[in-house]
Amino acid sequence: MKVTICVGSTCHLLGSRSVVERFQALVKENDLADKVELSGKFCMGKCGEGVCVTIDDVTHIIQKDEADDFFKREILAKV
């Protein structure tokens, strides 16, 4: 599973760094390094709505405080 998190200016201001760090920790905690590929990308075109996260080419918009629930629902449940 390929997970891409926007690290552009607006998403950074909206908390993308904390989302990246939390996803990295959750991948490690759940021993998913061989199943989940995390990457970053500049500007995914949804500036200002929240942090953009793409999973296998499907874009989601999340708030930084939703990272854990989103990970469990959209990543952990599907690997």
C-alpha positions in Angstrom: 0.0 0.0 0.0 1.4 3.4 -1.0 0.5 6.3 1.4 1.5 9.8 0.3 1.2 12.8 2.6 1.3 16.3 1.3 4.2 18.3 2.7 3.5 21.5 0.8 3.3 24.9 2.6 -0.4 24.9 3.4 -0.5 21.3 4.5 2.6 21.8 6.6 0.9 24.7 8.4 -2.2 22.5 8.9 -0.1 19.8 10.6 1.2 17.5 7.9 4.5 17.0 9.8 2.7 15.6 12.8 0.7 13.3 10.5 3.9 12.0 8.9 5.5 11.4 12.3 2.4 9.7 13.7 2.0 7.5 10.6 5.7 6.5 10.8 5.2 5.5 14.5 2.0 3.6 13.7 3.7 1.7 10.8 6.5 0.7 13.2 4.2 -0.2 16.1 2.1 -2.4 13.8 5.1 -4.0 12.1 3.9 -2.8 8.6 7.2 -1.6 7.1 7.0 -4.3 4.4 3.3 -3.6 3.6 3.0 0.2 3.8 5.2 2.6 1.9 5.1 6.2 3.2 6.2 9.1 1.1 5.7 12.9 0.8 4.7 15.1 -2.0 4.5 18.8 -2.5 1.0 20.3 -3.2 -1.7 17.8 -4.0 -4.2 20.6 -5.0 -6.6 20.7 -2.0 -4.9 23.5 -0.2 -6.6 24.8 2.9 -9.1 22.0 3.4 -6.8 19.9 5.6 -3.8 17.6 5.3 -4.0 15.7 2.0 -3.3 12.0 2.2 -3.3 9.7 -0.8 -3.7 6.0 -0.5 -3.2 4.1 -3.7 -4.2 7.2 -5.7 -7.3 8.0 -3.7 -7.1 11.4 -2.0 -8.4 12.0 1.5 -8.4 15.2 3.5 -7.8 14.8 7.2 -7.1 17.1 10.2 -3.9 16.4 12.1 -5.8 15.2 15.2 -7.6 12.5 13.1 -4.3 10.8 12.2 -4.7 7.8 14.5 -8.3 7.1 13.6 -7.7 7.6 9.9 -4.7 5.2 10.1 -6.7 2.5 11.8 -9.7 2.9 9.4 -8.0 3.4 6.1 -4.6 1.7 6.4 -4.5 -0.8 9.2 -7.9 -2.3 8.4 -6.9 -2.8 4.7 -3.5 -4.3 4.9 
